[in-house]
Amino acid sequence: LQKIIKSYSKIPSLHKILGIKWIKLIYVESFARVRTLSLSGKLLLRFVDRFIVQWPYLEQKYPQAEYKGILV
């Protein structure tokens, strides 16, 4: 799965392709996801502008993610 995700890392987001610069896509991973990302999170990780997780372990495991503490 990591190889598949890395192959998509160079694909720009849809809103960037369309030239919509003022839209930012932010994904907040579920509080329940402590050790791994959800399927939605794994698919969206490379396509969003900010990917926020609620557990520090996930930020260490996925460097693209940002840990902002518990948001719920």
Secondary structure as the mmCIF struct_conf table of DSSP 4:
data_model
#
loop_
_struct_conf.conf_type_id
_struct_conf.id
_struct_conf.beg_label_comp_id
_struct_conf.beg_label_asym_id
_struct_conf.beg_label_seq_id
_struct_conf.end_label_comp_id
_struct_conf.end_label_asym_id
_struct_conf.end_label_seq_id
HELX_RH_AL_P HELX_RH_AL_P1 GLN A 2 SER A 7
TURN_TY1_P TURN_TY1_P1 TYR A 8 LYS A 10
BEND BEND1 ILE A 11 ILE A 11
HELX_LH_PP_P HELX_LH_PP_P1 PRO A 12 SER A 13
HELX_RH_AL_P HELX_RH_AL_P2 LEU A 14 ILE A 17
TURN_TY1_P TURN_TY1_P2 LEU A 18 GLY A 19
BEND BEND2 TRP A 22 TRP A 22
STRN STRN1 ILE A 26 VAL A 28
TURN_TY1_P TURN_TY1_P3 PHE A 31 ALA A 32
BEND BEND3 VAL A 34 THR A 36
HELX_RH_AL_P HELX_RH_AL_P3 LEU A 39 LEU A 44
TURN_TY1_P TURN_TY1_P4 LEU A 45 PHE A 47
BEND BEND4 VAL A 48 ASP A 49
STRN STRN2 ARG A 50 VAL A 53
BEND BEND5 GLN A 54 TRP A 55
HELX_RH_AL_P HELX_RH_AL_P4 PRO A 56 LYS A 61
TURN_TY1_P TURN_TY1_P5 PRO A 63 GLN A 64
STRN STRN3 GLU A 66 TYR A 67
#
